[in-house]
Each structure stands twice: as C-alpha cells, then as structure tokens.
Amino acid sequence: MQVSGQSNQNDAFIRKLSQIVTDNFQNEQFGVSELAKIAGISRSQLHRRLKQIINKSVSQFICEIRLKSAYKLIDEKGITVSEAAYSVGFNNPSYFNTCFTKYYGFSPGEFRKGFHDSEAESFNDQQTKKKTYKRKKQHVISIAVLMLIVAIVLGIYTHFSKDNSVSDKSIAILPFDNLSSDPENQYFADGIVEDLLTRLSRIQNLKVISRTSSEMFRNKGSKSIPEIASILGVSYILEGSVQRENDKIKINVQLIDVNTDNHILSEQYERKLKDIFKLQGDIANQIINELSVYLTEEQVSELHKVPTTNMEALNYYLIGFHQYCNCSKEKALKSIEYYKKAIKADSNFALAYAGLAGSYTWMTQSYWIEDEKRGRDTAVFLANKALEIDKTIGEAHAVLGTIYQDIDFNMSAAEKEFLKAIEINPNSAQSYKEYAQFLNINLRTVEARENINKALTLDPLRWNIRNISCILYEDEGKYDEAFAENKICLELFPEHITSWSRQFELYLGLKDEESAYYAYKRLNEITGTFTEEEIDSSYNHSGIQGLLHLELKIESGNVKKAFLHAMLGENEKAIENLSLAVDKKQIHPEALHSFIHYNIEQKIDPRYNELRIKLGLPAIPN
C-alpha cells in the first residue's frame, strides 16, 4: 500500500506540473524557475524529484509537454508549423522544428504533410491515417540529422584515414524493408540482414561493413547508392525487402555495383519459412559468385550452415538479439529471457548460447548482477557450450576474452580468445575494438592503433569504436585527433553523456578551463544533476575546482571519487579510493588504466602500479 500511495503521489505531482506548463504556454518568460515557483518547490528539489520519478531534467519535461501539445494541434486542427510553435510557447519556429524533429524522428512539416495533403485526405477514416503514418515512421532517422552526421563523419574520417582506397571486394548490406502486414516483423527483417552479415563476414578476403554503420542508412533520403558506398568505403551495396506471412517468406535483393550504379543481381526468392537458412546460404553464395570471391571448401560449408531448423527457436533468438542491441539493463534482461526460450526450443542452438553468454557478461560487467562469480561462471559455461556445439562461433571467443580480461585479470588467456575471435571472423569490428582496448591497457599502443583503425574501416559510424579511438589518441597526448574523434561521437549522438564528459576532460587536458566550463554546463543540461545557479556559483567562486567539489558532494562511488580527487590534485585521496575500488572488485582494468589521464604528478605513484599489477596489467615505467 505504501508503494501504491507513493506512486499515486508521483502521478499527481506530474499531472500538476503538466497543467502548470500548459497554463503558461503564452507566458514568454516561463521556464524552470517559474515552474518551480508556481509549484512551490525549490529548483534543486524540482530537478531531483523529476529525475527520480521520470529520469528527465526540468527543461526536458517542459519541452516535451510543449512538443506533445504541438503534435496534437497539428494532428487534430491541421494548423501550420509556425502556429503550432507559437501556440505552445516556442518563440522561434526554427528551434521548434529542431526540437520536434529530434523528439519524434521526423520534422513537423513532414508530419503535417503526412496527415493533411491531398493524398492523406483520401483516407476515409482518421484513425486509419494515424495507424498508417505511425507504421511509416517506425525506425525513421531524421534525414537532416543523418546528412549532417554523414557530412562530418565523411570529412573527418577521410582526413584521418591512412588508406582511403576502396577494395574491389567490399560490401555493405543496408537494412531490409519489412513488407509484412505486421510492422512488428521488422525484427525478423533485421535478423535476415544479421544472418547474411554473419555468413559473409567470415570470408577472409572480403570486406564487410558492420550492421551499426549500415543502420545509419535505414532511410536513405536523398543520398544515392554511390554516395552511401563512398561514405562506407565499399564497392558493392546490397539492399532488399522481406515479407513474412504465416509459414511463407519472400525476399527481394538487389546487389549494386557502385562504380557503374548497375544492378548486377536482382532476385526474388519465395520459400517456406522452415527453409529460411538454406535460402540465406543460397543468397550469400550468389553474392560471393557475383563478386568473384574464391572460397575454400570449408568456407563454402560455412556459407551454407544451418544454425537451427526450429522456427520457434529462431524467432526467440531474433527477438533476443534485437533486445540485446538496444543497450540498457531492461533490454539485457529481455534478451536473456528470449535467448533462454530459444535454447529451450532447440538445445543445440549454438548462437543462442553465445548470445545468452554475451548478455550475462554484459550484466556482470555493468554490476547489474550482484553475485559477480555467478554471473561470470554462467557466461563462461554458456560460451563454452556454444563452442562445444559449433567451434566456429567467434562471438563466444569474444565473450571469453572479455571475461578473462575484466573479471579474471588473466591477460594471456584474454589475448588468445580475442585473436581466435578475429581469426574466425576477420570482419568483426567489435572484436578488433575489444582487442585494441586490450592492447592499449597493456601499453602496446602501436598495435592498439592498428586494430582500432581496422575496426573503424569496418564500422566507421559506430559510436563506441569512435569513442575508443578518441581514448587512444588522448592516451598518446594527441589532442587534435582526440577532439576530432569526439566531435564525430557528438554528431552521432549529440546528447551522449560520455562524449560530453570526455569533452570536458579533453579541455582540462589542454588547461582550457573556460571551454571545460561550457562543456560541463552542456553535460549538466543533459543529466540535470545540478541547477544552473549551483554550477555558476561554484565556478565563479572556485573555477573548475569548484565544479569538481560540487561533484564530490553527491558522489558515492570510489572510482569516480578517485578521478575527481586526482583532478583536484589530491593524490592521497585518489589512491585511497582506487584501492578501495580494487579491493571491492568494483573497477575493471580499463577503468584503472584510464586513471593515467588524471594523474597530476609528473611521476607515477608506485601504489598505482601495484594496483595495476593486481588487475593483471603491466606497471607504467616512470
């Protein structure tokens, strides 16, 4: 009853705030301070309570109320975009357009046209129009944002790439369209693409772009196939569609030679659903033939492998994989649920064991599983089970490498697994990225750069690979290159907390306190941790040190406290907190290694090297 009562109070509080915002749409001066004043609560209390209830800042909350109201006005009354903007309190229609596009994934102009042009009005029923439009907008990436990302990434990537030549034997597979009557079948279409990528990526002399970068072109907009190929650095593009109805499946594919913009393969396949993997093998084989890639007998066998004949298991696996790719604790738990269902349906489904091992590793690494040993042992058992069934599952080796590095601190065993994963799948950007991290924390920086560059070649638009590349440059003191990489990270995900935190740190490394201050303010706009007054007051009083002390007031984790103390030049407290984190097993080798960014003293504290050795890392020479 107590929980229910608290929930009711929270709901009433949110309704009250929503009504205050709505009542003040025409108040040009209305903002965070005014909302707090009318609600009878301090700004800091308002920030903390909203973060606790809905995990949003006050500014985000106000903006979303306005955007939802604007959506309703355009939908139901068909008013112009400018009218909608002014009606809900936006004084700048251009800014409104930006916010609307960012929140909904499509511009207000596209939304209005979708409902109110002559074609839309031909629908007999308004509800039908809504359902149709909602289906169309699924998985849409704003074209304007996409083009900005592409332009910046292409420019910077081209500038820093050591070899801009495009291999004749290189391909990217764009996301397949879901033509099924059920829009929820998109996960199945995505699974078809993933399976094709897995088959092709094991070919040693073929370059295959990873799914993450290809995903950026789910909606191509005005970009031509040759332009997309240029950005991804490939000679061939495969696009297609999937239609699944009951026990039948239809797949259309077009393989395009970007040098001539000609379709060298255009086929339609129609099969029983139970024959899906045989069909996938046939499609992969045709692609290989068109690209004139020589295969060994073993590679031909791999190309036609059937991982399961159980359609129920396949369905659960694809849903689990889709959940795993969404990067959150809730999604990780969902992926575990569906991978387990896949294994229950087919106890010899090696990919499902490997997927489940990955989810448990992720949960354990993130400290989402309280019993680290249980999480670790479960992941190792599952990875080995996958390899027992199929020794060519590179993902299982990558999981073992991560466990041996981050949990067991067994660096020699970890390296063997990372190298095995790369040997099995020479197109795995993720494996190159993980091996690059391993090499970097073991002070093998030249090899680390070589491997992260390979990862970037295979997956140029992936945030976490760009982020690691930025870290490697930072470790080497190459700040221009580090800033360039972090700029790409921010263009890919403009509100990524880690990227703004990195921007703050990079400016500190250059001793540019003013720029660091503005980066910190931008970071806080996203997190909503402190009020603007708190930040300004702390900075005006003590500069950057004031901001660091502000962070220390609310920080309870030993790792973050260690970094903050180090940035403040408080070496004893930094080492003390690092030691506690190591003793509690609450820090991974990578996090301990990153402490070198914050080392204020010219020489390495011997106690820091002792901690490195405890986690299996080599000592840093003075």
C-alpha positions in Angstrom: 0.0 0.0 0.0 2.9 2.3 0.7 4.4 1.8 -2.7 1.0 2.4 -4.3 0.4 5.5 -2.3 3.8 6.9 -3.3 3.1 6.1 -7.0 -0.2 8.0 -6.7 1.5 11.0 -5.2 4.1 10.9 -8.0 1.4 10.7 -10.7 -0.5 13.6 -9.1 2.7 15.7 -8.9 3.5 15.1 -12.6 -0.1 16.0 -13.6 0.2 19.2 -11.5 3.4 20.2 -13.2 2.0 19.3 -16.7 -1.0 21.6 -16.1 1.2 24.5 -14.9 3.3 24.2 -18.1 0.1 24.0 -20.2 -1.4 27.0 -18.5 1.7 29.1 -19.2 2.1 28.4 -22.9 1.5 32.1 -23.7 3.9 33.3 -20.9 7.1 34.2 -22.8 9.1 34.4 -19.5 8.0 30.9 -18.4 10.8 28.5 -17.7 12.4 26.3 -15.0 12.4 29.0 -12.3 8.8 29.9 -12.9 7.6 26.3 -12.8 9.4 25.7 -9.5 8.0 28.9 -8.0 4.4 28.2 -9.1 4.8 24.5 -7.9 6.0 25.8 -4.5 9.3 23.9 -4.6 13.0 24.9 -5.0 14.7 24.4 -8.4 17.1 21.9 -7.0 14.3 19.9 -5.3 12.3 20.0 -8.6 15.3 18.8 -10.6 15.9 15.9 -8.2 12.3 14.8 -7.9 11.8 14.8 -11.7 15.0 12.8 -12.2 13.8 10.3 -9.5 10.3 9.9 -11.0 10.8 10.1 -14.8 14.5 10.4 -15.1 14.3 13.7 -17.0 15.6 17.2 -16.4 13.1 20.1 -15.8 13.9 21.6 -19.2 13.3 18.3 -20.9 10.0 17.9 -19.1 8.8 21.4 -20.2 9.9 20.9 -23.7 8.2 17.5 -24.0 4.9 18.9 -22.7 5.1 21.6 -25.4 6.0 19.2 -28.2 3.2 16.7 -27.3 0.7 19.6 -27.3 2.0 20.8 -30.7 1.8 17.3 -32.1 -1.9 17.2 -31.1 -2.6 20.6 -32.5 -1.1 19.7 -35.9 -2.8 16.3 -35.9 -6.3 17.4 -34.9 -6.6 21.0 -36.2 -4.2 21.0 -39.2 -2.6 24.3 -38.2 0.7 25.5 -39.7 4.0 24.6 -38.1 4.6 28.2 -37.1 1.2 28.5 -35.5 1.8 25.3 -33.5 5.2 26.6 -32.3 3.8 29.9 -31.0 0.7 28.2 -29.5 2.8 26.0 -27.2 5.3 28.6 -26.2 8.2 28.4 -28.7 9.2 31.9 -29.8 11.5 30.6 -32.5 9.8 28.2 -35.2 13.3 27.1 -36.3 14.2 26.0 -32.8 10.8 24.3 -32.5 11.4 22.4 -35.8 14.8 21.2 -34.4 13.3 20.0 -31.1 10.3 18.4 -32.8 12.5 16.5 -35.2 14.8 15.3 -32.5 12.0 14.1 -30.3 9.8 12.4 -32.9 12.3 11.4 -35.5 10.6 13.4 -38.3 10.0 17.1 -38.9 6.7 18.9 -38.1 6.5 19.7 -41.8 6.7 16.1 -42.7 4.2 15.2 -40.0 1.7 17.8 -41.2 2.1 16.9 -44.8 1.7 13.2 -43.9 -1.8 13.9 -42.5 -3.1 16.9 -44.4 -2.0 16.8 -48.1 -4.5 15.7 -50.7 -3.2 12.1 -50.7 -3.7 11.8 -46.9 -7.2 13.3 -47.1 -8.2 10.5 -49.4 -8.4 8.1 -46.5 -11.9 7.6 -45.3 -11.1 7.3 -41.7 -8.9 9.5 -39.5 -7.8 6.5 -37.3 -6.6 4.7 -40.4 -4.5 7.7 -41.3 -2.9 7.6 -37.9 -2.1 3.9 -38.0 -0.6 4.2 -41.5 1.5 7.1 -40.6 2.8 5.6 -37.4 3.8 2.5 -39.3 5.7 4.6 -41.9 7.6 6.5 -39.2 8.9 3.4 -37.4 12.7 3.2 -37.4 12.9 6.6 -39.2 16.1 8.6 -38.7 15.8 12.3 -39.3 17.2 12.9 -42.8 18.5 16.3 -41.9 20.4 15.0 -38.9 21.6 12.0 -40.9 23.0 14.2 -43.6 24.8 16.3 -41.0 26.3 13.2 -39.5 27.3 11.8 -42.8 29.0 15.0 -43.9 31.0 15.5 -40.8 32.0 11.8 -40.5 33.0 11.6 -44.1 35.1 14.7 -43.9 36.9 13.8 -40.7 37.2 10.1 -41.5 38.7 10.9 -44.9 41.1 13.4 -43.3 42.4 10.9 -40.7 42.2 7.7 -42.7 45.7 6.3 -43.6 44.3 4.4 -46.7 41.2 5.8 -48.4 41.3 3.3 -51.3 38.2 1.1 -51.7 38.7 -2.6 -52.0 37.1 -4.2 -55.1 35.9 -7.0 -52.8 33.9 -4.9 -50.3 30.2 -4.8 -49.5 27.6 -3.1 -47.2 24.2 -4.5 -46.6 21.6 -1.8 -46.0 18.6 -2.6 -43.6 15.9 -4.6 -45.4 12.4 -3.2 -45.7 9.7 -5.0 -43.8 6.8 -5.6 -46.2 4.9 -7.9 -43.9 1.4 -7.0 -42.8 2.6 -6.8 -39.2 5.1 -3.9 -38.7 6.4 -5.7 -35.6 8.1 -8.2 -38.0 10.8 -5.6 -38.5 13.0 -7.6 -36.1 12.7 -10.6 -38.4 13.8 -8.5 -41.4 16.8 -7.2 -39.3 17.6 -10.8 -38.4 17.8 -11.8 -42.1 20.4 -9.0 -42.6 22.3 -10.0 -39.5 22.5 -13.6 -40.7 23.7 -12.6 -44.1 26.4 -10.4 -42.5 27.5 -13.3 -40.3 27.9 -15.6 -43.2 29.7 -13.1 -45.4 31.9 -11.6 -42.7 33.7 -15.0 -42.2 35.2 -14.7 -45.7 38.9 -13.8 -45.3 39.3 -11.9 -48.5 36.0 -10.0 -48.4 35.5 -6.7 -46.5 32.0 -6.5 -45.0 30.8 -3.3 -43.2 29.2 -3.9 -39.8 25.5 -3.5 -39.2 25.8 -0.5 -37.0 27.2 1.8 -39.7 24.8 0.4 -42.4 21.9 1.0 -40.0 22.5 4.8 -40.4 21.0 4.5 -43.9 17.8 2.7 -42.9 16.1 5.7 -44.6 18.4 6.9 -47.4 16.6 10.2 -48.1 18.3 12.0 -51.0 21.5 10.0 -50.7 22.3 7.9 -53.8 23.8 4.4 -53.5 27.2 5.6 -54.8 27.3 8.3 -52.1 26.4 5.8 -49.4 29.1 3.5 -50.7 31.6 6.3 -50.7 30.9 7.1 -47.1 31.1 3.4 -46.0 34.1 2.7 -48.3 32.7 -0.2 -50.3 32.4 -1.2 -54.0 29.0 -3.0 -53.6 25.8 -2.3 -51.8 23.1 -4.9 -51.1 19.5 -3.8 -50.4 16.3 -5.7 -50.2 13.0 -6.4 -48.6 11.4 -9.2 -46.5 7.7 -10.2 -46.5 6.7 -12.9 -43.9 3.2 -14.2 -43.9 2.2 -17.3 -41.9 4.6 -20.1 -43.0 5.9 -18.4 -46.1 8.6 -15.9 -46.7 9.5 -13.7 -49.7 12.9 -11.9 -50.0 13.8 -9.5 -52.7 17.5 -8.5 -53.1 19.4 -6.1 -55.4 23.2 -6.2 -55.5 24.6 -2.9 -56.9 28.0 -2.2 -58.4 28.5 1.4 -57.2 31.2 2.1 -59.8 28.6 1.8 -62.5 25.4 2.1 -60.4 24.2 -1.1 -62.1 22.2 -3.9 -60.5 24.3 -6.9 -61.1 22.0 -9.2 -59.1 18.2 -8.6 -58.8 16.3 -11.7 -57.5 13.1 -12.6 -55.8 13.0 -15.7 -53.6 9.9 -17.3 -52.2 10.2 -20.2 -49.8 8.6 -21.9 -46.9 9.7 -20.4 -43.6 11.3 -23.6 -42.5 13.8 -23.3 -45.4 15.0 -19.8 -44.3 18.6 -20.7 -43.5 19.0 -22.7 -46.7 17.7 -19.7 -48.6 20.1 -17.4 -46.7 23.0 -19.6 -47.7 21.9 -19.5 -51.4 21.7 -15.7 -51.3 25.1 -15.4 -49.7 26.5 -17.8 -52.3 25.1 -15.8 -55.2 26.6 -12.6 -53.8 30.0 -14.3 -53.5 29.8 -15.6 -57.1 28.9 -12.1 -58.4 31.9 -10.6 -56.5 34.2 -13.3 -57.9 35.5 -14.2 -54.5 37.3 -17.5 -54.2 36.2 -19.8 -51.4 37.8 -22.9 -49.9 35.7 -25.9 -49.3 35.5 -25.1 -45.6 34.3 -21.6 -46.4 31.6 -22.9 -48.8 30.4 -25.2 -45.9 30.3 -22.2 -43.5 28.3 -20.2 -46.0 25.6 -22.8 -46.1 25.5 -23.6 -42.4 22.1 -24.1 -40.8 22.3 -23.0 -37.2 18.8 -24.3 -36.3 15.8 -26.0 -38.0 13.5 -25.0 -35.3 11.4 -21.9 -36.3 10.3 -21.2 -32.8 13.9 -21.1 -31.6 14.9 -18.9 -34.5 12.0 -16.5 -33.7 13.0 -16.2 -30.0 16.7 -15.8 -30.9 16.0 -12.9 -33.3 13.9 -11.1 -30.7 16.6 -11.7 -28.1 19.3 -10.3 -30.4 17.1 -7.3 -31.2 16.7 -6.6 -27.4 20.5 -7.1 -26.8 21.4 -4.4 -29.4 19.4 -1.8 -27.5 21.9 -1.2 -24.7 20.0 -1.0 -21.4 19.6 -3.1 -18.3 15.9 -3.7 -19.1 16.7 -4.8 -22.7 19.6 -7.0 -21.4 17.1 -8.8 -19.1 14.7 -9.2 -22.0 17.4 -10.6 -24.2 18.2 -13.2 -21.5 14.5 -14.2 -21.4 14.3 -14.7 -25.1 17.6 -16.5 -25.5 16.6 -18.9 -22.8 13.3 -19.6 -24.7 15.3 -20.2 -27.9 17.6 -22.7 -26.1 14.5 -24.4 -24.6 13.1 -24.8 -28.1 16.4 -26.1 -29.5 19.0 -27.2 -27.0 21.7 -27.4 -29.8 21.3 -23.8 -31.0 24.9 -22.6 -30.6 24.2 -18.9 -31.5 21.5 -18.7 -28.7 24.1 -20.0 -26.1 26.6 -17.4 -27.4 24.0 -14.6 -27.3 23.0 -15.6 -23.7 26.7 -15.7 -22.7 27.1 -12.2 -24.1 24.0 -10.9 -22.1 25.3 -12.4 -18.9 28.8 -10.9 -19.5 27.2 -7.5 -20.1 25.1 -7.7 -17.0 28.1 -8.8 -14.9 30.5 -6.2 -16.3 27.9 -3.5 -15.6 27.5 -4.7 -12.0 23.8 -5.4 -12.7 24.3 -9.0 -11.4 25.2 -8.7 -7.7 26.9 -12.1 -7.5 29.8 -11.5 -9.9 31.1 -15.0 -9.6 27.7 -16.5 -10.5 27.4 -14.1 -13.5 30.9 -14.9 -14.6 30.6 -18.7 -14.3 27.3 -18.7 -16.1 28.7 -16.7 -19.0 31.8 -19.0 -19.3 29.6 -22.1 -19.2 27.3 -20.8 -21.9 30.2 -19.6 -24.1 31.9 -23.0 -23.9 28.6 -24.7 -24.5 28.2 -22.7 -27.8 31.8 -23.7 -28.8 31.1 -27.3 -27.9 28.2 -27.3 -30.4 30.0 -25.2 -33.0 33.7 -24.3 -32.7 33.3 -21.5 -35.3 31.2 -19.2 -33.1 33.6 -16.2 -32.9 31.2 -14.3 -30.6 31.7 -17.0 -27.9 35.5 -16.4 -28.0 35.0 -12.7 -27.8 32.8 -13.2 -24.7 35.5 -15.4 -23.1 38.2 -12.8 -23.9 36.2 -10.1 -22.1 35.6 -12.2 -19.1 39.3 -13.3 -18.8 40.3 -9.6 -19.1 37.8 -7.7 -17.0 36.8 -10.3 -14.3 39.6 -12.9 -14.1 42.5 -10.4 -14.9 44.1 -13.2 -16.9 45.6 -11.2 -19.8 47.3 -14.0 -21.6 44.1 -16.1 -21.7 42.2 -13.0 -22.8 44.5 -12.3 -25.7 44.2 -15.8 -27.1 40.4 -15.5 -27.1 40.4 -12.1 -28.8 42.8 -13.4 -31.5 40.7 -16.5 -32.0 37.5 -14.4 -32.4 39.3 -12.3 -35.1 40.6 -15.4 -36.8 37.1 -16.9 -37.1 35.5 -13.6 -38.2 38.1 -11.3 -39.8 35.3 -8.7 -40.4 34.3 -8.3 -36.8 34.7 -4.6 -36.0 33.7 -5.4 -32.4 36.5 -8.0 -31.9 39.1 -5.5 -33.3 37.7 -2.9 -31.0 37.9 -5.1 -27.9 41.4 -6.3 -28.9 42.5 -2.7 -29.4 41.3 -1.9 -25.8 43.2 -4.9 -24.5 46.4 -3.8 -26.3 46.1 -0.2 -25.0 45.7 -1.1 -21.4 48.7 -3.4 -21.7 50.8 -0.5 -23.1 51.0 -1.8 -26.6 49.9 1.4 -28.2 51.1 1.0 -31.8 49.3 -2.3 -32.1 46.2 -0.8 -30.4 46.0 2.0 -33.0 46.4 -0.6 -35.9 43.5 -2.6 -34.5 41.2 0.3 -33.8 41.8 1.6 -37.4 40.7 -1.8 -38.7 37.6 -1.6 -36.6 36.9 1.9 -38.0 37.3 0.7 -41.5 34.7 -2.0 -40.9 32.3 0.2 -38.8 33.1 3.9 -39.4 29.8 5.2 -37.9 29.8 3.3 -34.7 29.9 5.4 -31.6 31.7 3.1 -29.2 34.5 2.4 -31.7 35.0 6.2 -32.3 35.0 6.7 -28.5 37.8 4.1 -28.0 39.7 5.7 -30.9 39.4 9.1 -29.0 40.7 7.5 -25.8 43.7 6.0 -27.6 44.6 9.4 -29.0 44.1 11.0 -25.6 46.4 8.4 -24.0 49.1 9.4 -26.5 48.6 13.2 -25.9 47.3 13.7 -29.5 44.6 16.2 -28.5 43.7 17.4 -32.0 43.0 13.9 -33.2 41.1 13.1 -29.9 38.9 16.2 -30.3 38.2 15.2 -33.9 37.1 11.8 -32.9 35.0 13.1 -30.0 33.3 15.6 -32.4 32.2 12.6 -34.5 30.9 10.9 -31.4 28.8 14.0 -30.5 27.5 14.2 -34.1 26.4 10.6 -33.9 24.8 11.0 -30.5 24.5 14.8 -29.6 23.4 14.1 -26.0 25.7 11.2 -25.1 26.8 11.8 -21.5 30.1 10.0 -22.0 31.1 12.2 -25.0 30.3 15.4 -23.2 32.2 14.2 -20.2 35.1 13.3 -22.5 34.9 16.8 -24.0 35.2 18.3 -20.5 38.2 16.1 -19.8 40.0 16.9 -23.1 39.7 20.7 -22.4 41.1 20.1 -18.9 44.0 18.3 -20.5 44.7 21.3 -22.6 44.2 23.5 -19.5 41.4 25.4 -21.3 39.2 26.0 -18.2 36.7 28.3 -19.9 35.9 25.7 -22.6 35.8 23.0 -20.0 33.3 25.0 -18.0 31.0 25.3 -21.0 31.4 21.6 -21.8 30.4 20.9 -18.2 27.4 23.1 -18.4 26.2 21.3 -21.6 26.8 17.9 -19.8 24.6 19.1 -16.9 21.9 20.2 -19.2 21.6 16.6 -20.3 21.9 15.0 -16.8 20.0 17.7 -14.8 22.2 16.8 -11.8 22.7 20.4 -10.7 20.8 23.7 -11.2 22.4 26.3 -13.4 22.7 28.6 -10.4 24.6 25.9 -8.5 27.1 25.4 -11.3 27.6 29.1 -12.0 28.1 29.8 -8.3 30.6 27.1 -7.8 32.5 28.1 -10.9 32.5 31.8 -10.1 33.8 31.1 -6.6 36.5 28.5 -7.3 36.7 27.9 -11.1 36.9 24.3 -12.3 37.9 23.1 -8.8 34.5 24.4 -7.6 32.7 22.2 -10.1 34.8 19.2 -9.1 34.0 19.8 -5.4 30.3 20.1 -6.4 30.5 16.6 -7.9 32.2 15.2 -4.8 29.3 16.3 -2.6 27.0 13.9 -4.3 29.4 11.1 -5.4 29.5 7.8 -3.5 31.3 5.6 -5.9 35.0 5.0 -5.2 36.1 5.0 -8.8 34.5 8.4 -9.7 35.7 9.9 -6.4 39.2 8.7 -7.2 39.1 10.5 -10.5 37.7 13.7 -9.0 40.3 13.8 -6.3 43.1 13.2 -8.9 41.8 16.1 -11.0 41.9 18.3 -7.8 45.5 17.2 -7.3 44.6 15.3 -4.1 46.7 12.3 -4.9 46.4 10.5 -1.5 42.6 10.5 -1.5 42.7 9.4 -5.2 44.9 6.4 -4.4 42.8 5.6 -1.3 39.6 5.4 -3.3 41.2 3.4 -6.1 42.5 0.9 -3.6 39.0 0.5 -2.1 37.5 0.0 -5.6 40.1 -2.7 -6.4 39.5 -4.4 -3.0 35.7 -4.4 -3.6 36.2 -5.6 -7.2 34.2 -2.6 -8.4 36.7 -1.5 -11.1 37.7 -3.1 -14.4 41.3 -2.9 -15.8 40.2 -0.4 -18.4 38.9 2.0 -15.8 42.0 1.7 -13.7 44.2 2.3 -16.8 42.2 5.4 -17.7 43.4 6.9 -14.4 46.6 8.0 -16.2 44.5 10.8 -17.8 44.0 12.3 -14.4 47.5 11.9 -12.9 48.5 15.4 -11.9 52.1 14.5 -10.7 54.9 14.0 -13.2 55.8 10.6 -12.0 53.6 7.5 -11.5 52.7 6.7 -7.9 54.2 3.3 -7.1 50.9 2.4 -5.3 49.1 2.9 -8.6 51.4 0.5 -10.3 50.8 -2.0 -7.5 47.1 -1.8 -8.2 47.7 -2.3 -11.9 49.6 -5.4 -11.2 46.8 -6.7 -9.0 44.5 -6.4 -12.0 46.9 -8.2 -14.3 48.3 -5.0 -16.0 51.9 -4.2 -16.6 53.4 -1.4 -14.5 53.9 2.0 -16.2 57.6 3.0 -16.2 58.4 6.4 -14.8 
